[in-house]
Amino acid sequence: MTTTERNPAVQTLLECTLARHKTMFLATSGSDGSWVSGVYFAEDGPQRLVLVLRSGAGR
């Protein structure tokens, strides 16, 4: 998701959340059913994340 609008309160919340937590859960669903997995991430510049997924995990 991208936006050209900037909201300082949202930006501050995002920065604080990313600084405190380096893992999250990523979930999706499709014709094969639902999928969820824990992921690690690292910041790679302002508002850019690199996700590390483990193949085959989460089913």
N, C-alpha and C positions, 0 to 999 in steps of 0.2 A: 504494500500500500504506500502510495506517495501522495504528498500534498504540497502545494506552494504556500499554504498559510502557515504562519508561525504563531504558536501560543506559548508564551514564556512559562506559564504554570505547568503545561504538559511537558515541555522540554525539561524543566527542572525535575519533575517526577520521573521521567524516563531516565535521566542521567543518574539520579539517586538509586533507582531500582537496579539499573545495570551495574552500578558500582558495588552494590551489596550482594547481588546474586549472579553467579556464573553458570547456573544450570536452569533449565526450564523443561516443561513437558510440551511436546509437539504432538498434536492429534489431527487426524483426518479420517475420512471414510469414503468408500467407493463401492463398486460392484462386488469386490471381494470381502467387504465388511469394513469394520473400523480398525484403526491402527493408532497406537499411542506409544511414544518412547521418550525416555529422558534424553536430553541433549545438553552438551556443553557448548558454550559459545565464548568467543573472544571479540573484543572491539577492535576494528581495523579502520579507525578513523571516525570522525563525527557521524553518528547515526548509521554506521555500517557494522554489521555483525558477521562473523564467520561461525557457522554451525558445524559441530563435529557429531556425526551420527554413526552408530555402530550397526553395520549391516546385519539384517536378520533379527534384530532385537524388537521386542515390543508386541509381538503377536500372541 
